[in-house]
Amino acid sequence: MQTVFARHQLDLVALLCSSEEDPHAYLQRVVARGFADALIISATKRHDHRIDYLAENGIPFVAPGRSLTDAGQPRLDLDFEGMAETGVNRLVAKGHRRIGVFAPIDDTNLGFVFVDNYRKTLERHGVAFDPDSVFRTNPNERGGHQIARAIAAMPADKRPTGFVLINEKLSVGLYGGLYEAGLIPGRDIAVIGRDSPHAHYLRPKLTCFSLSLRELGISPAEALLATMPAYASQYPLGMVRKVVPMELVEGDSDNALPL
């Protein structure tokens, strides 16, 4: 993002809202102080009051994520539907029927999008949806470790034999927790995750969804400038509303279910 903004002597500033503070109240304070020319909001919610508030106040902004709240804002999101479909299809083809997935514990919209298409894809394969196969936790290494502990505590005939992670930070914690429980990724449980620098050190090599992080930063930055009168002529993109596809990179972590 800063690569784009630097072309115009603009600076990218991270405004961090405390977990103990109401995000909407925090945003109102940011806008009232008037020290940002435009905003990029994060963790877009299913129903997101920030979108209406920024639109009503005429603040240029871009949302890296979709929402049912729609003010005609520019938005870019990852193809979580595609990740659900590709991940489930791949695991079912390898013999898996008990397939677990991660979802955020809050109302971040990506969780609804992903779980809904996960359920639909299972049904297309004649596999019943089990709410207990949706593991809700925080999107970090600790959350991945918590998922592993929850899996290990399940009866062997109930625990997932395959798992799809849509957050890049979870894989390290999941691997560590599975090893601690005596479960080997790729042997005892198939894992499909998201690519990250840390994931490159995992063994067995993680089968993962990947994309260019550089392009992922450039796209919303240019989409934002396209809405700002001072820069719109240099970025004739119109209103950018885009879903970014992911590429599946094969590793060794999602082997077929043993017969």
Rosetta silent file (secondary structure, phi, psi, omega in degrees, C-alpha in Angstrom):
SEQUENCE: MQTVFARHQLDLVALLCSSEEDPHAYLQRVVARGFADALIISATKRHDHRIDYLAENGIPFVAPGRSLTDAGQPRLDLDFEGMAETGVNRLVAKGHRRIGVFAPIDDTNLGFVFVDNYRKTLERHGVAFDPDSVFRTNPNERGGHQIARAIAAMPADKRPTGFVLINEKLSVGLYGGLYEAGLIPGRDIAVIGRDSPHAHYLRPKLTCFSLSLRELGISPAEALLATMPAYASQYPLGMVRKVVPMELVEGDSDNALPL
SCORE:     score description
SCORE:     0.000 S_00000001
   1 L     0.000  -44.027 -177.809    0.000    0.000    0.000 S_00000001
   2 H   -65.824  -27.968  175.024    2.733    2.425    0.922 S_00000001
   3 H   -57.413  -40.918  179.088    4.354    1.797   -2.459 S_00000001
   4 H   -72.991  -48.366 -175.433    1.254    3.337   -4.056 S_00000001
   5 H   -64.796  -32.239 -178.950    0.796    6.164   -1.560 S_00000001
   6 H   -64.189  -22.928  177.501    4.461    7.198   -1.771 S_00000001
   7 H   -60.324  -24.210 -173.539    3.921    8.126   -5.428 S_00000001
   8 H  -120.744   19.872 -178.750    1.900   11.088   -4.139 S_00000001
   9 L    56.364   36.857  173.728    3.799   11.898   -0.927 S_00000001
  10 L  -102.934  152.528 -178.068    1.034   10.304    1.125 S_00000001
  11 L  -118.128  142.026  175.780    1.733    8.267    4.240 S_00000001
  12 L   -93.172  121.436 -178.898    0.137    5.076    5.486 S_00000001
  13 L  -119.727  129.836  177.303   -0.626    5.306    9.218 S_00000001
  14 L   -88.106  121.009  178.024   -1.899    2.372   11.283 S_00000001
  15 L  -106.988  108.764 -170.528   -4.648    3.424   13.697 S_00000001
  16 L  -101.411  116.885  178.242   -5.023    0.644   16.241 S_00000001
  17 L   -86.706  127.882  178.048   -8.266    0.361   18.167 S_00000001
  18 L   -61.808  146.199  177.237   -7.920   -1.282   21.566 S_00000001
  19 L   -65.540  -15.578  179.925   -9.869   -4.508   22.027 S_00000001
  20 L   -91.783   -1.898 -177.596  -11.442   -2.833   25.083 S_00000001
  21 L  -111.835  147.038  177.266  -12.848    0.071   23.059 S_00000001
  22 L   -68.835  121.493 -176.492  -15.911    0.198   20.834 S_00000001
  23 H   -58.912  -34.915 -178.856  -14.636    0.308   17.217 S_00000001
  24 H   -68.968  -41.232  177.461  -17.417    2.649   16.094 S_00000001
  25 H   -64.077  -38.164  178.070  -16.663    5.153   18.882 S_00000001
  26 H   -62.862  -44.708  179.828  -12.984    4.954   17.988 S_00000001
  27 H   -63.151  -40.543  178.219  -13.766    5.647   14.334 S_00000001
  28 H   -59.367  -38.846  179.004  -15.930    8.632   15.259 S_00000001
  29 H   -67.640  -40.222  178.171  -12.990   10.094   17.187 S_00000001
  30 H   -60.675  -46.121 -178.938  -10.632    9.554   14.244 S_00000001
  31 H   -66.522  -41.984 -178.571  -13.013   11.324   11.878 S_00000001
  32 H   -61.664  -34.937 -179.732  -13.684   14.176   14.323 S_00000001
  33 H   -75.406  -22.992  173.562   -9.967   14.902   14.625 S_00000001
  34 L    65.688   27.785 -178.390   -9.674   15.074   10.846 S_00000001
  35 L   -96.650    4.655  176.531   -6.082   13.903   10.588 S_00000001
  36 L  -118.109  131.430  177.210   -6.711   11.231    7.923 S_00000001
  37 L   -73.472  -28.526 -178.712   -7.448   12.090    4.286 S_00000001
  38 L  -160.934  165.636 -175.446   -8.973    8.655    3.730 S_00000001
  39 E  -133.315  148.048  169.654   -9.357    5.369    5.575 S_00000001
  40 E  -116.506  113.389 -178.756   -8.909    1.652    4.983 S_00000001
  41 L   -90.625  151.105 -177.305  -11.100   -0.263    7.425 S_00000001
  42 L  -117.878  168.833  176.442  -10.212   -3.784    8.487 S_00000001
  43 L    49.280   57.162 -176.778  -12.076   -6.890    9.689 S_00000001
  44 L   -60.568  129.720 -175.270  -15.246   -5.990    7.803 S_00000001
  45 E   -89.542  163.776  176.929  -18.314   -7.165    9.719 S_00000001
  46 L   -56.708  -50.222  171.718  -21.475   -8.861    8.513 S_00000001
  47 L  -119.800  113.825 -168.537  -23.375   -5.695    9.414 S_00000001
  48 L  -121.515  105.528 -177.608  -20.835   -2.885    9.641 S_00000001
  49 H   -66.129  -22.807 -179.634  -21.921    0.507   10.984 S_00000001
  50 H   -61.678  -34.227 -177.381  -18.558    1.998   10.023 S_00000001
  51 H   -64.151  -50.617  179.047  -19.491    1.787    6.341 S_00000001
  52 H   -63.346  -40.112 -177.110  -22.652    3.855    6.673 S_00000001
  53 H   -63.258  -46.683 -179.285  -20.940    6.308    9.017 S_00000001
  54 H   -66.605  -39.813  178.953  -18.019    7.012    6.677 S_00000001
  55 H   -64.234  -42.822 -179.580  -20.312    7.285    3.649 S_00000001
  56 H   -64.978  -29.298 -178.458  -22.640    9.705    5.453 S_00000001
  57 L   -95.552    5.193  175.758  -19.679   11.880    6.456 S_00000001
  58 L    66.409   29.071  179.526  -18.149   11.903    2.971 S_00000001
  59 L   -91.380  121.143  176.047  -14.885   10.254    4.065 S_00000001
  60 L   -60.793  134.954  179.041  -13.120    8.352    1.243 S_00000001
  61 E  -157.433  161.282  174.869  -12.564    4.760    2.319 S_00000001
  62 E  -133.548  144.372  179.447  -12.071    1.236    1.043 S_00000001
  63 E  -111.434  115.529  172.925  -13.121   -1.997    2.725 S_00000001
  64 L   -79.070   70.374 -178.371  -10.875   -5.051    2.340 S_00000001
  65 L   156.228  153.786  179.114  -13.861   -7.328    2.700 S_00000001
  66 L   -89.772  165.502  178.993  -17.532   -7.597    1.829 S_00000001
  67 L  -157.593  153.956  172.045  -20.493   -6.770    4.070 S_00000001
  68 L   -71.536  -20.532  172.278  -24.273   -6.810    3.948 S_00000001
  69 L   -79.101  119.636 -172.077  -23.976   -3.114    4.784 S_00000001
  70 L  -134.159  113.295  176.839  -23.498   -1.521    1.390 S_00000001
  71 L  -111.034   21.438 -178.243  -22.988    2.169    0.709 S_00000001
  72 L    73.388   22.815 -176.630  -21.568    1.617   -2.765 S_00000001
  73 L   -77.645  153.893  171.914  -18.033    1.699   -1.343 S_00000001
  74 L   -66.168  143.313 -179.042  -14.970    0.259   -3.083 S_00000001
  75 E  -153.587  146.705  173.764  -14.143   -3.159   -1.719 S_00000001
  76 E  -133.711  136.148 -178.911  -11.787   -6.035   -2.330 S_00000001
  77 E  -139.197  155.914  174.044  -12.146   -9.434   -0.756 S_00000001
  78 E   -78.931  157.227 -176.902  -10.470  -12.809   -1.027 S_00000001
  79 L   -82.167   75.668 -179.487  -12.355  -15.623   -2.712 S_00000001
  80 H   -68.547  -30.827  174.170  -13.464  -17.410    0.448 S_00000001
  81 H   -60.538  -44.904  179.828  -16.193  -19.216   -1.509 S_00000001
  82 H   -64.856  -37.300  177.845  -13.522  -20.635   -3.808 S_00000001
  83 H   -63.785  -42.292  178.446  -11.363  -21.698   -0.876 S_00000001
  84 H   -62.140  -48.119 -176.829  -14.296  -23.581    0.669 S_00000001
  85 H   -66.176  -48.032 -178.819  -15.209  -25.287   -2.592 S_00000001
  86 H   -64.164  -44.462 -179.162  -11.664  -26.166   -3.636 S_00000001
  87 H   -62.773  -48.040 -179.545  -10.658  -27.335   -0.162 S_00000001
  88 H   -66.178  -44.841  178.906  -13.701  -29.535    0.385 S_00000001
  89 H   -56.291  -43.472 -177.260  -13.608  -30.927   -3.167 S_00000001
  90 H   -66.110  -43.655 -178.814   -9.960  -31.856   -2.768 S_00000001
  91 H   -70.505  -39.605  177.042  -10.415  -33.560    0.592 S_00000001
  92 H   -61.693  -41.053  179.018  -13.557  -35.437   -0.480 S_00000001
  93 H   -62.852  -23.752  178.712  -11.695  -36.690   -3.561 S_00000001
  94 L   -93.842    9.087  173.813   -9.057  -38.056   -1.194 S_00000001
  95 L    98.724    0.830 -177.340  -11.638  -40.012    0.788 S_00000001
  96 L   -83.554  138.563  176.073  -12.366  -37.583    3.630 S_00000001
  97 L  -123.868  -26.784  175.292  -15.919  -37.143    4.895 S_00000001
  98 L   -98.648   97.694 -173.198  -15.356  -35.557    8.296 S_00000001
  99 E  -116.628  118.138  178.772  -13.912  -32.197    7.287 S_00000001
 100 E   -93.689  156.542  177.458  -13.343  -29.468    9.849 S_00000001
 101 E  -141.189  159.496  173.204  -12.976  -25.758    9.172 S_00000001
 102 E   -94.653  145.273  169.524  -12.006  -22.586   11.016 S_00000001
 103 E  -144.285  147.082  178.347  -14.331  -19.609   11.440 S_00000001
 104 E   -62.488  155.539 -179.720  -13.833  -16.378   13.429 S_00000001
 105 L   -81.371  -14.867 -177.788  -15.519  -16.117   16.823 S_00000001
 106 L  -103.721 -163.290 -176.417  -17.009  -12.716   15.977 S_00000001
 107 L   -97.702   28.161  172.848  -19.251  -11.442   13.165 S_00000001
 108 E   -56.796  130.846 -168.920  -16.442  -10.825   10.668 S_00000001
 109 H   -63.459  -31.975 -176.773  -18.152  -11.354    7.325 S_00000001
 110 H   -58.524  -31.136  179.350  -15.584  -13.736    5.842 S_00000001
 111 H   -64.582  -41.934  178.469  -16.655  -16.387    8.366 S_00000001
 112 H   -65.851  -43.640 -178.783  -20.258  -16.314    7.149 S_00000001
 113 H   -61.966  -47.095 -176.517  -19.189  -16.395    3.495 S_00000001
 114 H   -67.631  -49.837 -176.369  -16.797  -19.282    3.989 S_00000001
 115 H   -63.862  -37.481  179.733  -18.973  -21.465    6.226 S_00000001
 116 H   -62.123  -43.901 -179.138  -22.018  -21.023    3.983 S_00000001
 117 H   -76.519  -29.154  172.341  -20.161  -22.257    0.902 S_00000001
 118 H   -58.795  -47.257  179.926  -18.449  -25.001    2.932 S_00000001
 119 H   -62.701  -44.621 -179.398  -21.890  -26.296    3.900 S_00000001
 120 H   -63.636  -39.157 -178.923  -23.183  -26.081    0.321 S_00000001
 121 H   -68.665  -39.858  174.952  -20.140  -27.899   -1.049 S_00000001
 122 H   -58.404  -46.013 -177.412  -20.504  -30.696    1.499 S_00000001
 123 H   -62.710  -35.353  177.772  -24.163  -31.088    0.536 S_00000001
 124 H   -64.310  -26.165  177.731  -23.254  -31.364   -3.146 S_00000001
 125 L   -92.893    4.008 -179.352  -21.096  -34.348   -2.185 S_00000001
 126 L    74.738   22.459  179.717  -23.864  -35.887   -0.102 S_00000001
 127 L  -104.317  126.477 -177.937  -22.021  -35.162    3.156 S_00000001
 128 L   -69.912  140.328  176.516  -24.137  -33.898    6.038 S_00000001
 129 L   -76.660  130.666  178.954  -23.135  -30.575    7.580 S_00000001
 130 L  -118.438  112.299 -179.616  -22.073  -30.917   11.221 S_00000001
 131 H   -56.623  -26.737  179.962  -21.947  -27.648   13.225 S_00000001
 132 H   -71.768   -9.506  178.021  -19.390  -29.286   15.538 S_00000001
 133 H   -90.557   -0.532  175.034  -16.952  -29.388   12.616 S_00000001
 134 E   -99.455  109.760 -175.771  -16.830  -25.568   12.558 S_00000001
 135 E   -98.551  114.608 -175.874  -14.122  -24.563   15.050 S_00000001
 136 E  -101.474  125.011 -179.170  -14.441  -20.931   16.128 S_00000001
 137 E  -158.726 -177.650  177.348  -11.409  -19.211   17.584 S_00000001
 138 L   -79.721  146.346 -176.250   -9.153  -16.191   17.157 S_00000001
 139 L   -82.174   70.202  178.176   -7.151  -15.959   13.891 S_00000001
 140 L  -150.991  179.728 -177.588   -3.663  -16.391   15.359 S_00000001
 141 H   -60.871  -39.563  178.501   -1.180  -19.106   16.320 S_00000001
 142 H   -60.944  -40.259  177.682   -2.824  -19.569   19.700 S_00000001
 143 H   -61.449  -40.909  176.940   -6.152  -20.103   17.941 S_00000001
 144 H   -62.006  -39.793  178.353   -4.603  -22.814   15.775 S_00000001
 145 H   -65.528  -38.380  178.198   -3.223  -24.507   18.883 S_00000001
 146 H   -64.950  -38.670  176.311   -6.674  -24.370   20.497 S_00000001
 147 H   -61.110  -44.677 -179.507   -8.204  -26.034   17.440 S_00000001
 148 H   -60.484  -42.376  179.302   -5.629  -28.833   17.680 S_00000001
 149 H   -65.087  -39.250  178.604   -6.407  -29.415   21.358 S_00000001
 150 H   -65.192  -40.610  178.284  -10.132  -29.496   20.624 S_00000001
 151 H   -63.536  -45.857 -177.428   -9.596  -32.031   17.839 S_00000001
 152 H   -63.102  -28.795 -178.511   -7.386  -34.215   20.046 S_00000001
 153 H   -79.478  -11.246 -178.796  -10.061  -34.229   22.788 S_00000001
 154 L   -80.598  150.372  172.832  -12.701  -35.625   20.426 S_00000001
 155 L   -57.781  145.407 -174.849  -13.358  -39.376   20.120 S_00000001
 156 L   -56.838  -32.049 -178.061  -11.322  -40.832   17.270 S_00000001
 157 L   -85.579    1.308  179.599  -14.463  -41.729   15.315 S_00000001
 158 L  -115.510  -23.957 -174.646  -15.811  -38.184   15.599 S_00000001
 159 L   -71.056  151.183  177.835  -12.779  -35.969   15.002 S_00000001
 160 L   -61.044  144.062  172.624  -12.159  -34.493   11.538 S_00000001
 161 L   -97.551  -12.600  177.588   -9.828  -36.419    9.266 S_00000001
 162 E  -141.330  155.358 -175.567   -9.284  -33.317    7.129 S_00000001
 163 E  -147.072  142.552  177.276   -9.202  -29.599    7.878 S_00000001
 164 E  -121.812  122.851  178.368   -9.335  -26.342    5.902 S_00000001
 165 L  -109.261  135.343 -179.104   -7.830  -23.145    7.366 S_00000001
 166 L  -112.158    6.520  176.151   -8.504  -19.769    5.744 S_00000001
 167 L  -117.678  135.235 -172.457   -6.210  -17.679    7.947 S_00000001
 168 L   -72.440  -17.301 -177.038   -2.461  -17.687    7.369 S_00000001
 169 L   -87.405  -14.851 -172.597   -1.523  -17.469   11.075 S_00000001
 170 H   -76.893  -29.222 -170.361   -3.378  -20.589   12.226 S_00000001
 171 H   -61.115  -41.349 -178.246   -1.299  -23.270   10.528 S_00000001
 172 H   -61.833  -47.034  179.061    1.770  -22.926   12.765 S_00000001
 173 H   -65.250  -39.111  178.955   -0.297  -23.262   15.936 S_00000001
 174 H   -63.193  -47.111  178.649   -2.341  -26.121   14.513 S_00000001
 175 H   -57.579  -49.390 -177.943    0.763  -28.080   13.528 S_00000001
 176 H   -60.453  -43.583  179.871    2.343  -27.547   16.944 S_00000001
 177 H   -66.573  -38.588  177.835   -0.791  -28.559   18.811 S_00000001
 178 H   -64.850  -44.482  178.941   -1.312  -31.664   16.700 S_00000001
 179 H   -61.420  -40.886  178.411    2.273  -32.817   17.242 S_00000001
 180 H   -60.322  -33.572 -178.158    1.904  -32.272   20.999 S_00000001
 181 L   -87.556    2.060 -179.914   -1.188  -34.498   20.942 S_00000001
 182 L    80.202   17.162  177.611    0.591  -37.218   18.987 S_00000001
 183 L  -106.948  128.951 -174.756   -1.295  -36.502   15.779 S_00000001
 184 L   -98.305  118.887  175.246    0.813  -36.081   12.650 S_00000001
 185 E   -57.876  137.538  179.980   -0.329  -33.507   10.058 S_00000001
 186 L    87.133  -18.560  177.066   -0.605  -35.138    6.664 S_00000001
 187 L  -113.706  -57.477 -178.412   -0.852  -38.607    8.200 S_00000001
 188 L   -88.360  -25.190  177.079   -3.472  -38.531   10.965 S_00000001
 189 E  -149.198  127.483  178.456   -5.226  -35.410    9.748 S_00000001
 190 E   -79.305  138.085 -176.819   -5.050  -33.761    6.341 S_00000001
 191 E  -128.797  129.560  169.546   -4.506  -29.993    6.459 S_00000001
 192 E  -119.891  126.904 -175.032   -5.089  -27.324    3.818 S_00000001
 193 E  -130.758 -159.660  176.324   -4.117  -23.806    4.908 S_00000001
 194 E  -110.728  142.019  179.784   -3.077  -20.342    3.776 S_00000001
 195 L   -69.208  146.726  175.110    0.414  -19.511    2.611 S_00000001
 196 L  -162.816  162.213  176.672    2.628  -17.316    4.793 S_00000001
 197 L   -56.139  -38.500 -179.624    6.372  -16.865    5.390 S_00000001
 198 H   -68.040  -33.116 -177.342    6.087  -18.986    8.547 S_00000001
 199 H   -64.554  -22.170 -179.131    4.271  -21.767    6.708 S_00000001
 200 H   -65.738  -18.007 -178.546    7.347  -22.375    4.554 S_00000001
 201 H   -97.140   -0.688 -179.464    9.062  -23.943    7.573 S_00000001
 202 L   -76.788  143.848  175.054    6.286  -26.400    8.356 S_00000001
 203 L  -133.066  127.741    3.658    6.846  -30.107    7.821 S_00000001
 204 L   -67.671  159.244 -178.824    5.198  -31.809    6.082 S_00000001
 205 L   -56.378  131.555 -174.659    5.028  -29.060    3.496 S_00000001
 206 L   -75.181  127.728  165.749    1.682  -27.298    3.765 S_00000001
 207 E   -75.044  125.044 -167.775   -0.821  -27.561    0.933 S_00000001
 208 E  -149.184  157.991  172.251   -2.014  -23.982    0.847 S_00000001
 209 E   -87.704  134.452 -173.636   -3.881  -21.199   -0.867 S_00000001
 210 E  -135.389  154.866  172.660   -1.518  -18.502   -2.092 S_00000001
 211 L  -158.786  168.457  179.219   -1.557  -15.087   -3.733 S_00000001
 212 L   -77.595  113.145  178.548    0.756  -12.138   -4.257 S_00000001
 213 H   -66.121  -31.400  177.760    0.756  -10.086   -1.049 S_00000001
 214 H   -62.163  -47.400  178.968    2.310   -7.196   -2.970 S_00000001
 215 H   -66.650  -32.699  179.057   -0.621   -7.102   -5.396 S_00000001
 216 H   -65.488  -28.752  176.088   -3.019   -7.531   -2.488 S_00000001
 217 H   -82.704  -38.743 -178.070   -1.651   -4.292   -1.030 S_00000001
 218 H   -65.037  -41.915 -172.981   -1.461   -2.359   -4.284 S_00000001
 219 H   -60.654  -51.495  179.463   -5.063   -3.065   -5.336 S_00000001
 220 H   -67.811  -30.837  178.265   -6.948   -1.489   -2.395 S_00000001
 221 H   -64.437  -45.526  178.826   -4.557    1.467   -2.305 S_00000001
 222 H   -69.024  -36.127  177.885   -5.222    2.271   -5.962 S_00000001
 223 H   -63.041  -36.735  178.605   -8.954    1.607   -5.513 S_00000001
 224 H   -68.019  -46.597 -179.842   -8.998    4.161   -2.686 S_00000001
 225 H   -62.827  -30.035  179.543   -7.152    6.828   -4.681 S_00000001
 226 L   -64.349  -19.430 -179.685   -9.575    6.262   -7.559 S_00000001
 227 L   -95.498   -5.592 -175.008  -12.366    7.637   -5.321 S_00000001
 228 L  -100.192  122.690 -174.413  -10.459   10.770   -4.263 S_00000001
 229 L   -51.803  -34.534 -177.027  -10.905   13.810   -6.557 S_00000001
 230 L   -70.289  -18.614 -174.004   -7.247   14.846   -6.288 S_00000001
 231 L  -127.212   -7.609 -173.015   -6.053   11.496   -7.649 S_00000001
 232 H   -59.064  -35.233 -178.328   -8.983    9.974   -9.545 S_00000001
 233 H   -65.250  -25.050  179.188   -7.728   11.140  -12.954 S_00000001
 234 H   -85.992  -13.093 -179.586   -4.546    9.115  -12.424 S_00000001
 235 L  -132.710   73.678 -176.900   -6.524    5.984  -11.456 S_00000001
 236 L   -76.724   61.804 -174.153   -9.470    5.707  -13.873 S_00000001
 237 L   -95.902  -11.368 -172.420  -10.629    2.455  -12.283 S_00000001
 238 L    70.140 -158.895  178.755  -14.197    3.430  -11.508 S_00000001
 239 L   -86.072  108.393 -175.754  -15.721    1.884   -8.394 S_00000001
 240 L   -80.926  121.487  175.829  -13.588   -1.179   -7.667 S_00000001
 241 E  -138.035   98.699 -164.653  -15.563   -4.116   -6.262 S_00000001
 242 E  -134.239  141.912  170.792  -13.434   -7.183   -6.685 S_00000001
 243 E  -108.940  123.164 -173.150  -13.035  -10.718   -5.343 S_00000001
 244 E   -91.350  121.314 -179.802   -9.415  -11.846   -5.528 S_00000001
 245 L   -72.965  157.376  178.460   -8.867  -15.506   -6.508 S_00000001
 246 L  -117.151  147.721  177.232   -6.412  -17.747   -4.676 S_00000001
 247 E  -101.921  132.393  176.192   -4.088  -20.351   -6.158 S_00000001
 248 E   -85.519  122.208  178.331   -3.824  -23.784   -4.526 S_00000001
 249 E  -105.518  118.417 -174.962   -0.187  -24.814   -4.102 S_00000001
 250 L   -74.076  136.346  173.873    0.161  -28.553   -3.496 S_00000001
 251 L  -128.699 -146.817 -177.480    2.214  -29.789   -0.564 S_00000001
 252 L  -120.105   12.636 -172.624    2.307  -32.970    1.498 S_00000001
 253 L   -93.658   -3.655 -176.391   -0.091  -32.068    4.294 S_00000001
 254 L  -126.346   53.985 -179.571   -3.346  -33.290    2.751 S_00000001
 255 L   -66.471  163.296 -179.992   -2.712  -36.919    1.937 S_00000001
 256 L   -66.178  152.794  177.394   -5.533  -39.317    1.153 S_00000001
 257 L   -66.624  128.373  179.182   -7.437  -40.965    3.972 S_00000001
 258 L   -61.006  140.976 -179.882   -5.852  -44.392    4.676 S_00000001
 259 L   -79.073    0.000    0.000   -8.025  -47.301    3.602 S_00000001
